[in-house]
């Protein structure tokens, strides 16, 4: 999947792609046709950089309800001939999730479309999961025959069916079908469930990787073999060292961290950092100076895990370095530094935005640190990150940091955050949005009454609404 193209943050499309609350507010005042066109663009061309963790489906479903939008464009997308050719679930997953929420809100057309797609679409398993949460027993039983027809009644087909049943996200349909009065359905599903359970048992009986009794050298060799196969195993290998290494093995581990092959070096650095070895910091610095990219990344990651006073002191000295270790030092201070480190954290935050833009991965920790330390001078940078980032998770972190650093947050960004796509951001808004704005009171009441809203958000909302249902 290619990275999505995100429109400028000042446009309606850009706001909706980011999942910002202002996107909903602008869409409700824009010409309806324009708003629906932008909404359909987002749903049919998933705008998320990380579609597996960022939320948009409930946000877009609510906007379809508010605009009274038809589902014709979604239908055309799902049942296009491309569906048989491009089977990547990222092509249709967002649209199916939106339909799931709309079905929960009583949109019968959404429910029927999910049923049709589960019967004949390429991403049928996702549609079935949505229906498992929302459809009645009769609707699910009607899908048994078309779903089972996807699997030939031969050994290969039965094995594939068993794997699907074993790995299904929502087991409800399969449980219903196992008790189906049609023996042709029930017999196949029961056999598939039994085969899936047996597969799990076999996997548990065939463990791979290090075992008790391995030597330190054997663990290093296993980590190197992983690199040669394209799999980074130094993290589990370091955990294994904790079990097999004794005090007498320390010289070998230190030497591996200094000059071993990449697998051994990464493993040893991780192990020594986790055990707070007195030489770990010097070895991390040496790895930055003379290690491969893989070793440098492992060294930086190991350093960031260290919790000692010595690590924080070293971070203060490294914070001005123009390399990966310098960036890591800023993040360490953001997580574990004190008030005296505010200027260093603020400098790292500004440099990250200047050098890498509002979507830099390092910003996640630095933004949290600015909020933790209450750095008032960070508010302008945090507002910029909030507006411009394409990551709804990073925007939520910026909102939490602004709540701690920006006195204007309650009357500003907190208001639009009540409509944000991320529940954690809506929760922050529910706790901080000033109720002088009538829209805030109305939205708090709507969130409190919405059965699709997350429990943590509703708890925050109720903390702002008194027994007489008036916001306080």
MARFI-395540 format. One line per field, with one value per residue (C-alpha): residue number from 1; residue in one letter; x, y, z. Coordinates in steps of 0.02 Angstrom, whole numbers. Layout:
// MARFI-395540
pos = c(NUM / ...)
code = c(A / ...)
u = c(X / ...)
v = c(Y / ...)
w = c(Z / ...)
***
This chain:
// MARFI-395540
pos = c(1 / 2 / 3 / 4 / 5 / 6 / 7 / 8 / 9 / 10 / 11 / 12 / 13 / 14 / 15 / 16 / 17 / 18 / 19 / 20 / 21 / 22 / 23 / 24 / 25 / 26 / 27 / 28 / 29 / 30 / 31 / 32 / 33 / 34 / 35 / 36 / 37 / 38 / 39 / 40 / 41 / 42 / 43 / 44 / 45 / 46 / 47 / 48 / 49 / 50 / 51 / 52 / 53 / 54 / 55 / 56 / 57 / 58 / 59 / 60 / 61 / 62 / 63 / 64 / 65 / 66 / 67 / 68 / 69 / 70 / 71 / 72 / 73 / 74 / 75 / 76 / 77 / 78 / 79 / 80 / 81 / 82 / 83 / 84 / 85 / 86 / 87 / 88 / 89 / 90 / 91 / 92 / 93 / 94 / 95 / 96 / 97 / 98 / 99 / 100 / 101 / 102 / 103 / 104 / 105 / 106 / 107 / 108 / 109 / 110 / 111 / 112 / 113 / 114 / 115 / 116 / 117 / 118 / 119 / 120 / 121 / 122 / 123 / 124 / 125 / 126 / 127 / 128 / 129 / 130 / 131 / 132 / 133 / 134 / 135 / 136 / 137 / 138 / 139 / 140 / 141 / 142 / 143 / 144 / 145 / 146 / 147 / 148 / 149 / 150 / 151 / 152 / 153 / 154 / 155 / 156 / 157 / 158 / 159 / 160 / 161 / 162 / 163 / 164 / 165 / 166 / 167 / 168 / 169 / 170 / 171 / 172 / 173 / 174 / 175 / 176 / 177 / 178 / 179 / 180 / 181 / 182 / 183 / 184 / 185 / 186 / 187 / 188 / 189 / 190 / 191 / 192 / 193 / 194 / 195 / 196 / 197 / 198 / 199 / 200 / 201 / 202 / 203 / 204 / 205 / 206 / 207 / 208 / 209 / 210 / 211 / 212 / 213 / 214 / 215 / 216 / 217 / 218 / 219 / 220 / 221 / 222 / 223 / 224 / 225 / 226 / 227 / 228 / 229 / 230 / 231 / 232 / 233 / 234 / 235 / 236 / 237 / 238 / 239 / 240 / 241 / 242 / 243 / 244 / 245 / 246 / 247 / 248 / 249 / 250 / 251 / 252 / 253 / 254 / 255 / 256 / 257 / 258 / 259 / 260 / 261 / 262 / 263 / 264 / 265 / 266 / 267 / 268 / 269 / 270 / 271 / 272 / 273 / 274 / 275 / 276 / 277 / 278 / 279 / 280 / 281 / 282 / 283 / 284 / 285 / 286 / 287 / 288 / 289 / 290 / 291 / 292 / 293 / 294 / 295 / 296 / 297 / 298 / 299 / 300 / 301 / 302 / 303 / 304 / 305 / 306 / 307 / 308 / 309 / 310 / 311 / 312 / 313 / 314 / 315 / 316 / 317 / 318 / 319 / 320 / 321 / 322 / 323 / 324 / 325 / 326 / 327 / 328 / 329 / 330 / 331 / 332 / 333 / 334 / 335 / 336 / 337 / 338 / 339 / 340 / 341 / 342 / 343 / 344 / 345 / 346 / 347 / 348 / 349 / 350 / 351 / 352 / 353 / 354 / 355 / 356 / 357 / 358 / 359 / 360 / 361 / 362 / 363 / 364 / 365 / 366 / 367 / 368 / 369 / 370 / 371 / 372 / 373 / 374 / 375 / 376 / 377 / 378 / 379 / 380 / 381 / 382 / 383 / 384 / 385 / 386 / 387 / 388 / 389 / 390 / 391 / 392 / 393 / 394 / 395 / 396 / 397 / 398 / 399 / 400 / 401 / 402 / 403 / 404 / 405 / 406 / 407 / 408 / 409 / 410 / 411 / 412 / 413 / 414 / 415 / 416 / 417 / 418 / 419 / 420 / 421 / 422 / 423 / 424 / 425 / 426 / 427 / 428 / 429 / 430 / 431 / 432 / 433 / 434 / 435 / 436 / 437 / 438 / 439 / 440 / 441 / 442 / 443 / 444 / 445 / 446 / 447 / 448 / 449 / 450 / 451 / 452 / 453 / 454 / 455 / 456 / 457 / 458 / 459 / 460 / 461 / 462 / 463 / 464 / 465 / 466 / 467 / 468 / 469 / 470 / 471 / 472)
code = c(X / X / X / X / X / X / X / X / X / X / X / X / X / X / X / X / X / X / X / X / X / X / X / X / X / X / X / X / X / X / X / X / X / X / X / X / X / X / X / X / X / X / X / X / X / X / X / X / X / X / X / X / X / X / X / X / X / X / X / X / X / X / X / X / X / X / X / X / X / X / X / X / X / X / X / X / X / X / X / X / X / X / X / X / X / X / X / X / X / X / X / X / X / X / X / X / X / X / X / X / X / X / X / X / X / X / X / X / X / X / X / X / X / X / X / X / X / X / X / X / X / X / X / X / X / X / X / X / X / X / X / X / X / X / X / X / X / X / X / X / X / X / X / X / X / X / X / X / X / X / X / X / X / X / X / X / X / X / X / X / X / X / X / X / X / X / X / X / X / X / X / X / X / X / X / X / X / X / X / X / X / X / X / X / X / X / X / X / X / X / X / X / X / X / X / X / X / X / X / X / X / X / X / X / X / X / X / X / X / X / X / X / X / X / X / X / X / X / X / X / X / X / X / X / X / X / X / X / X / X / X / X / X / X / X / X / X / X / X / X / X / X / X / X / X / X / X / X / X / X / X / X / X / X / X / X / X / X / X / X / X / X / X / X / X / X / X / X / X / X / X / X / X / X / X / X / X / X / X / X / X / X / X / X / X / X / X / X / X / X / X / X / X / X / X / X / X / X / X / X / X / X / X / X / X / X / X / X / X / X / X / X / X / X / X / X / X / X / X / X / X / X / X / X / X / X / X / X / X / X / X / X / X / X / X / X / X / X / X / X / X / X / X / X / X / X / X / X / X / X / X / X / X / X / X / X / X / X / X / X / X / X / X / X / X / X / X / X / X / X / X / X / X / X / X / X / X / X / X / X / X / X / X / X / X / X / X / X / X / X / X / X / X / X / X / X / X / X / X / X / X / X / X / X / X / X / X / X / X / X / X / X / X / X / X / X / X / X / X / X / X / X / X / X / X / X / X / X / X / X / X / X / X / X / X / X / X / X / X / X / X / X / X / X / X / X / X / X / X / X / X / X / X / X / X / X / X / X / X / X / X / X / X / X / X / X / X / X / X / X / X / X)
u = c(0 / 68 / 76 / -83 / -78 / -140 / -217 / -165 / -229 / -326 / -441 / -599 / -524 / -363 / -460 / -566 / -416 / -331 / -488 / -489 / -643 / -638 / -666 / -838 / -879 / -827 / -917 / -1080 / -1071 / -1003 / -1113 / -1181 / -1121 / -944 / -943 / -1005 / -877 / -736 / -807 / -822 / -644 / -581 / -680 / -636 / -452 / -398 / -296 / -211 / -24 / -51 / -224 / -210 / -205 / -276 / -463 / -573 / -724 / -835 / -786 / -837 / -995 / -1056 / -1028 / -1128 / -1270 / -1257 / -1255 / -1387 / -1267 / -1310 / -1197 / -1195 / -1011 / -963 / -1069 / -986 / -814 / -848 / -929 / -813 / -724 / -561 / -613 / -569 / -398 / -342 / -378 / -275 / -391 / -330 / -428 / -597 / -568 / -612 / -770 / -827 / -791 / -892 / -1036 / -1024 / -1045 / -1188 / -1274 / -1259 / -1344 / -1490 / -1445 / -1526 / -1443 / -1272 / -1320 / -1384 / -1226 / -1117 / -1217 / -1198 / -1013 / -984 / -1065 / -965 / -828 / -640 / -624 / -772 / -691 / -686 / -869 / -913 / -825 / -927 / -1086 / -1037 / -1050 / -1211 / -1317 / -1448 / -1433 / -1544 / -1438 / -1278 / -1350 / -1398 / -1214 / -1155 / -1181 / -1097 / -950 / -920 / -936 / -773 / -680 / -673 / -724 / -550 / -402 / -329 / -496 / -531 / -359 / -387 / -557 / -481 / -349 / -482 / -589 / -436 / -381 / -552 / -563 / -747 / -797 / -986 / -1032 / -929 / -1010 / -1182 / -1138 / -1067 / -1243 / -1332 / -1476 / -1406 / -1285 / -1185 / -1145 / -1125 / -1015 / -889 / -878 / -858 / -721 / -634 / -642 / -569 / -430 / -388 / -375 / -261 / -151 / -128 / -82 / 47 / 126 / 142 / 225 / 354 / 441 / 585 / 730 / 839 / 813 / 880 / 1058 / 1111 / 1278 / 1305 / 1392 / 1243 / 1125 / 1236 / 1240 / 1050 / 1034 / 1154 / 1060 / 903 / 986 / 1042 / 861 / 799 / 729 / 792 / 803 / 917 / 776 / 720 / 903 / 943 / 802 / 876 / 1046 / 964 / 922 / 1083 / 1222 / 1314 / 1442 / 1582 / 1508 / 1516 / 1687 / 1625 / 1465 / 1559 / 1679 / 1532 / 1454 / 1619 / 1671 / 1555 / 1456 / 1293 / 1185 / 1299 / 1330 / 1147 / 1105 / 1246 / 1207 / 1026 / 1071 / 1200 / 1085 / 940 / 1052 / 1120 / 1298 / 1425 / 1504 / 1339 / 1340 / 1517 / 1478 / 1322 / 1427 / 1557 / 1420 / 1358 / 1534 / 1577 / 1428 / 1318 / 1146 / 1070 / 1192 / 1166 / 978 / 994 / 1113 / 999 / 848 / 944 / 998 / 820 / 766 / 891 / 817 / 972 / 1029 / 1189 / 1089 / 998 / 1162 / 1239 / 1085 / 1116 / 1289 / 1232 / 1078 / 1174 / 1246 / 1190 / 1160 / 1040 / 1114 / 1081 / 899 / 884 / 957 / 818 / 688 / 768 / 760 / 580 / 536 / 646 / 723 / 678 / 628 / 810 / 802 / 656 / 764 / 850 / 684 / 611 / 764 / 747 / 563 / 596 / 740 / 635 / 495 / 618 / 719 / 588 / 420 / 262 / 254 / 427 / 422 / 533 / 397 / 287 / 404 / 456 / 276 / 236 / 389 / 339 / 173 / 250 / 371 / 241 / 351 / 250 / 369 / 325 / 145 / 176 / 267 / 135 / -3 / 91 / 107 / -77 / -132 / -15 / 20 / -67 / -61 / -216 / -120 / 15 / -118 / -197 / -30 / -11 / -184 / -137 / 24 / -69 / -190 / -38 / 54 / -69 / -196 / -298 / -324 / -493 / -572 / -475 / -423 / -514 / -681 / -647 / -568 / -742 / -772 / -599 / -581 / -478 / -570 / -421 / -424 / -611 / -580 / -453 / -576 / -718 / -612 / -549 / -667 / -745 / -935 / -964 / -981 / -1156 / -1083 / -981 / -1134 / -1231 / -1087 / -1055 / -1236 / -1226 / -1070 / -1149 / -1300 / -1210 / -1199 / -1053 / -946 / -803 / -830 / -681 / -750 / -921 / -845 / -754 / -913 / -1014 / -885 / -935 / -1123 / -1222 / -1373 / -1488 / -1397 / -1326 / -1140 / -1044)
v = c(0 / 170 / 311 / 414 / 591 / 709 / 875 / 1037 / 1054 / 1212 / 1123 / 1025 / 868 / 888 / 908 / 754 / 650 / 693 / 651 / 821 / 882 / 1039 / 927 / 880 / 1058 / 1127 / 988 / 1029 / 1210 / 1175 / 1143 / 967 / 901 / 963 / 888 / 718 / 716 / 745 / 616 / 484 / 520 / 483 / 322 / 252 / 306 / 268 / 420 / 338 / 309 / 167 / 100 / -41 / 71 / 242 / 266 / 343 / 229 / 296 / 474 / 452 / 353 / 492 / 618 / 511 / 515 / 703 / 737 / 607 / 538 / 395 / 243 / 233 / 274 / 145 / 15 / 51 / 38 / -127 / -214 / -148 / -277 / -216 / -306 / -474 / -412 / -305 / -414 / -313 / -281 / -101 / -63 / -103 / -116 / 65 / 62 / -100 / -32 / 125 / 16 / -81 / 76 / 137 / -31 / -7 / 162 / 78 / 107 / -44 / -10 / -27 / -194 / -263 / -206 / -294 / -454 / -445 / -413 / -553 / -671 / -622 / -497 / -529 / -456 / -559 / -604 / -420 / -398 / -555 / -487 / -326 / -427 / -539 / -387 / -317 / -442 / -559 / -748 / -769 / -649 / -739 / -913 / -858 / -827 / -1002 / -1078 / -940 / -929 / -1117 / -1126 / -1028 / -1182 / -1336 / -1499 / -1574 / -1589 / -1421 / -1333 / -1410 / -1360 / -1182 / -1179 / -1242 / -1104 / -970 / -1034 / -1046 / -868 / -785 / -623 / -642 / -824 / -797 / -845 / -1005 / -1054 / -1027 / -1127 / -1270 / -1291 / -1264 / -1386 / -1419 / -1561 / -1513 / -1348 / -1405 / -1555 / -1453 / -1313 / -1431 / -1525 / -1361 / -1302 / -1466 / -1460 / -1281 / -1328 / -1473 / -1356 / -1243 / -1391 / -1450 / -1277 / -1273 / -1444 / -1389 / -1238 / -1164 / -1055 / -1055 / -1184 / -1204 / -1263 / -1158 / -1069 / -882 / -919 / -1021 / -876 / -756 / -876 / -891 / -701 / -691 / -828 / -723 / -572 / -680 / -736 / -556 / -572 / -465 / -583 / -485 / -436 / -615 / -668 / -539 / -609 / -781 / -719 / -667 / -850 / -932 / -807 / -804 / -681 / -780 / -743 / -554 / -532 / -628 / -524 / -359 / -410 / -458 / -287 / -205 / -304 / -451 / -482 / -386 / -519 / -539 / -353 / -305 / -443 / -400 / -213 / -247 / -369 / -253 / -102 / -197 / -261 / -85 / -143 / -6 / -20 / -12 / 176 / 178 / 29 / 117 / 269 / 159 / 74 / 243 / 286 / 125 / 9 / -38 / 41 / -111 / -99 / 88 / 66 / -73 / 30 / 182 / 76 / -6 / 164 / 230 / 84 / 124 / 196 / 236 / 406 / 379 / 361 / 525 / 612 / 545 / 601 / 779 / 770 / 689 / 798 / 918 / 779 / 792 / 605 / 467 / 460 / 645 / 621 / 475 / 582 / 710 / 573 / 502 / 674 / 694 / 531 / 538 / 711 / 844 / 1026 / 1073 / 981 / 1081 / 1185 / 1031 / 944 / 1101 / 1117 / 936 / 964 / 1117 / 1034 / 880 / 985 / 1092 / 945 / 808 / 895 / 868 / 680 / 633 / 475 / 554 / 683 / 558 / 550 / 732 / 793 / 685 / 753 / 933 / 897 / 798 / 938 / 1074 / 1172 / 1329 / 1383 / 1225 / 1278 / 1361 / 1206 / 1090 / 1191 / 1173 / 985 / 974 / 1064 / 986 / 805 / 672 / 552 / 559 / 475 / 608 / 744 / 666 / 671 / 853 / 889 / 811 / 911 / 1072 / 1039 / 1046 / 1192 / 1307 / 1409 / 1438 / 1253 / 1239 / 1375 / 1330 / 1161 / 1069 / 1119 / 1039 / 887 / 836 / 783 / 704 / 530 / 462 / 419 / 466 / 640 / 656 / 605 / 746 / 867 / 807 / 851 / 1021 / 1101 / 1258 / 1252 / 1434 / 1376 / 1303 / 1175 / 1101 / 1069 / 991 / 878 / 822 / 769 / 679 / 583 / 536 / 461 / 377 / 187 / 180 / 297 / 225 / 202 / 312 / 456 / 439 / 435 / 597 / 673 / 626 / 710 / 872 / 845 / 861 / 759 / 879 / 841 / 1015 / 1040 / 1118)
w = c(0 / -50 / 78 / 61 / -8 / 127 / 77 / 165 / 342 / 299 / 176 / 215 / 138 / 237 / 401 / 367 / 315 / 479 / 578 / 662 / 751 / 646 / 495 / 559 / 609 / 439 / 345 / 433 / 374 / 199 / 47 / 72 / -95 / -61 / 113 / 52 / -89 / 35 / 154 / 18 / -39 / 137 / 158 / -13 / -9 / 169 / 225 / 375 / 375 / 499 / 459 / 585 / 739 / 693 / 711 / 578 / 555 / 694 / 650 / 469 / 513 / 626 / 488 / 365 / 490 / 518 / 331 / 289 / 160 / 43 / 29 / -160 / -177 / -46 / -134 / -301 / -220 / -132 / -279 / -414 / -520 / -441 / -282 / -358 / -414 / -267 / -115 / 9 / 156 / 168 / 8 / 85 / 274 / 316 / 212 / 294 / 468 / 429 / 371 / 534 / 637 / 527 / 550 / 739 / 719 / 630 / 448 / 367 / 200 / 284 / 362 / 197 / 107 / 234 / 211 / 22 / 32 / 159 / 35 / -119 / -79 / -71 / 105 / 165 / 332 / 384 / 337 / 434 / 588 / 575 / 560 / 706 / 819 / 745 / 649 / 720 / 720 / 567 / 464 / 511 / 479 / 303 / 267 / 313 / 141 / 37 / 157 / 163 / -26 / -36 / 27 / -86 / -5 / -26 / 94 / 42 / 58 / 228 / 290 / 231 / 316 / 479 / 473 / 444 / 588 / 702 / 664 / 656 / 753 / 801 / 837 / 849 / 669 / 678 / 843 / 767 / 614 / 718 / 789 / 623 / 593 / 418 / 444 / 290 / 376 / 555 / 514 / 413 / 541 / 689 / 599 / 556 / 737 / 799 / 669 / 718 / 901 / 856 / 754 / 905 / 1014 / 886 / 877 / 1066 / 1064 / 935 / 1011 / 915 / 966 / 1122 / 1257 / 1433 / 1428 / 1279 / 1296 / 1275 / 1109 / 1048 / 1087 / 989 / 842 / 844 / 839 / 691 / 598 / 619 / 538 / 392 / 368 / 378 / 554 / 698 / 848 / 963 / 1082 / 1121 / 1117 / 1252 / 1359 / 1333 / 1392 / 1555 / 1583 / 1525 / 1567 / 1733 / 1806 / 1725 / 1552 / 1569 / 1483 / 1331 / 1323 / 1341 / 1203 / 1091 / 1121 / 1073 / 919 / 884 / 726 / 711 / 792 / 942 / 958 / 956 / 1080 / 1199 / 1197 / 1239 / 1377 / 1457 / 1450 / 1527 / 1667 / 1699 / 1670 / 1713 / 1539 / 1444 / 1411 / 1344 / 1233 / 1166 / 1122 / 1036 / 936 / 874 / 818 / 729 / 707 / 562 / 544 / 629 / 775 / 794 / 800 / 928 / 1034 / 1031 / 1076 / 1218 / 1285 / 1285 / 1394 / 1530 / 1690 / 1790 / 1853 / 1754 / 1593 / 1623 / 1662 / 1503 / 1405 / 1463 / 1390 / 1228 / 1196 / 1080 / 971 / 788 / 770 / 819 / 994 / 1016 / 964 / 1085 / 1225 / 1198 / 1212 / 1370 / 1451 / 1392 / 1481 / 1635 / 1647 / 1774 / 1766 / 1736 / 1570 / 1499 / 1383 / 1314 / 1282 / 1203 / 1092 / 1037 / 1001 / 894 / 802 / 763 / 688 / 589 / 526 / 499 / 499 / 602 / 573 / 637 / 742 / 875 / 909 / 998 / 1148 / 1142 / 1138 / 1289 / 1377 / 1345 / 1428 / 1571 / 1611 / 1584 / 1464 / 1428 / 1290 / 1194 / 1164 / 993 / 929 / 1000 / 915 / 751 / 773 / 820 / 661 / 536 / 583 / 480 / 629 / 736 / 877 / 877 / 870 / 1025 / 1115 / 1065 / 1135 / 1302 / 1306 / 1264 / 1406 / 1522 / 1442 / 1353 / 1455 / 1297 / 1263 / 1351 / 1246 / 1089 / 1023 / 1163 / 1087 / 918 / 1003 / 1061 / 881 / 854 / 778 / 925 / 1085 / 1194 / 1117 / 1146 / 1327 / 1350 / 1273 / 1384 / 1536 / 1477 / 1350 / 1420 / 1421 / 1379 / 1199 / 1172 / 1051 / 1193 / 1302 / 1158 / 1108 / 1287 / 1299 / 1132 / 1183 / 1350 / 1261 / 1116 / 1142 / 1018 / 1124 / 1226 / 1414 / 1462 / 1358 / 1437 / 1611 / 1573 / 1503 / 1657 / 1766 / 1679 / 1681 / 1841 / 1897 / 1806 / 1642 / 1629 / 1597 / 1741)
***
